[in-house]
């Protein structure tokens, strides 16, 4: 209980280089901690009125570790309308914690808002844009939703949640654009780039017979700019290592690399 774990693992996602970063005095406040060192119990004891779901591990610019805990509040009665409120930072070495409102947190913090919060808000905005009855019964006007998955991209040092916009029809594998949401500021940007969905891109990447023979699976695509053209980037891999990097044109679904 008093020793904790010796440190954390740092992985370079480009080179796959991995190293153990040892932390002096160890990380004691962990999700698997016992008694008072249990992270959830520690947060509840020190911030009893705050609501949260997920916890994220981050390091500051000097390599010091922290648990980043986005909080939320209810805006519709007591049980509905979850929206981002702030963030709690917990030092896993000594247990010190502090709450910050959105926009007041240290600059190095990358994720102030929980993915599930922005995902639910975005889906409600897209689906009920023209009213409840239109969405649930007539669907005569625009009724859309985000796709079944999402990924991230980093721009100017800030992390964005990104997912394509499609129809509620499960057979529809076309997209009318993308929604990117800043996980620090909640600012959402819509890119009207039509094409195929991420799931369709995965199917195209895995369609080749050689890929089937190797039993390769596809990662969820990342939206990138390839020579100025919106492109899905994904990896085909098995349980041992990745085998192929694939680029697929968002507009046409053509393999471009």
C-alpha positions, 0 to 999 in steps of 0.5 A: 500500500505504501510503496505503490507502483514504481512508475509508468510505461512510455510508448512512442507510437511511431517507432514503437520504442517503449521505456519504463519511467521510474517515479521517485517514491512510486505511484500510490494513488491508483485505480487498483489501490487498496483502502485510502489509496484507491483512486476513486475512494480518494476522489470521493473523499476529497471532492464529494459533490463532484460527478465524474465517470472516467479518469485519464493518466497524463504527464505535465511538461516536466514529466510529472504524472497526474490523474486527470478527472473530467467532471460534469453537471446536470442541466435538465432537472436532477438526472438529465442533460449532462454537460462538462463542468471542470476537471480534478487533477490528482497527484498519484505520488502524494495524493494532492488534488485540486479542482479547476473550472474549464479554461482555468486548468494548467496548459499542459492538460490535454483532456478536460472534457469526457468523450461520452459527454461531447458524444451525447451532446453532439448526437442530440444536436444532430438527431433533434436539430428539427425537433423531437417529432421530426426525429422520432416519427416523420424524419422529413428534415435532416436527421443525422448522428455520429458514426459508431466510433471515433478517434482523435487528432492533435492540432496546435497542441490540443486534442480533438475528438473526431467522428463522421456524420451519417444517417441513423440507417445502419445500411447507410455507409456514406458520410456528409462530413465530420465533427471535430470537438476540442476536448479542452474548450468544447468548441465543435467544428463541422467539416462538410466533407462527403464520402464514406464512413470509417466503418466502410473504410475498414471494410475496404482495407480488409477486403483484399484476399491477402489480408484475409489470409493473414487474419489481419484486423483494422484499427479505427481510421484517423482522419488526415490530410494526404497531399491536401486531400481528406484521407483515412489512415489506418493500420492492418495488424494481427496479435503480433505486430502491425503489417500494413499502413493504409491510406483511403480517400474519404470521397471515393473510397479508393486506396491511395497508399 
